[in-house]
């Protein structure tokens, strides 16, 4: 800890649970309380000039409107969720989960949206940015084309169908996928670290790291390009 206090000037916070079916209590502890713990650490770093938080482009997918690069309000405060996760029983927590989530499709997007609010309200004077990646996939160029170290998102589908472990998938063939190479996401995160330190913004800046409609692909095109189309039932 003493070395962190003496040496750290830039903090990148990307730790989170990305499971869509994560129990709400655990998602709260990791994606909301985790942000709080990072902020507590940041306020102990006298040399800190930049904080970059990695959220998700789908943090506000429950809204029926164009999602802008801004932080949206929620019906409950992050600290209220943290407190509830500590004292509520499992049965009570599970019972109120549908009401809490509202139009959010899962606990992941819900807790990531609350994490953004906690970051904004708790950062103090620390220059801060939020990066919202879409579906992060294998690298474009660095460290080499196609590099990946996990089976999350689209990579898991390719591996699953390529090995024969997965046989079918249901989906709308015209749905567009915003796939983002991991090296482009990392480059944006690093750029935001520089931006905070040099420009010292007074407000929290939000940056979307996504594909536009011109560069995104449909599920149908994705399946054909990865030789998955023969194994997939789409309608």
Secondary structure as UniProt FT lines:
FT   HELIX           2..7
FT   STRAND          10..13
FT   TURN            20..21
FT   HELIX           24..31
FT   HELIX           33..42
FT   TURN            43..44
FT   TURN            46..47
FT   STRAND          50..54
FT   TURN            57..62
FT   HELIX           78..87
FT   HELIX           90..101
FT   TURN            102..103
FT   HELIX           107..122
FT   TURN            124..125
FT   STRAND          128..133
FT   STRAND          135..137
FT   TURN            145..146
FT   HELIX           153..162
FT   TURN            163..164
FT   TURN            173..174
FT   STRAND          176..177
FT   STRAND          179..181
FT   HELIX           182..199
FT   STRAND          205..209
FT   TURN            213..215
FT   STRAND          217..218
FT   HELIX           219..225
FT   TURN            226..227
FT   TURN            229..231
//
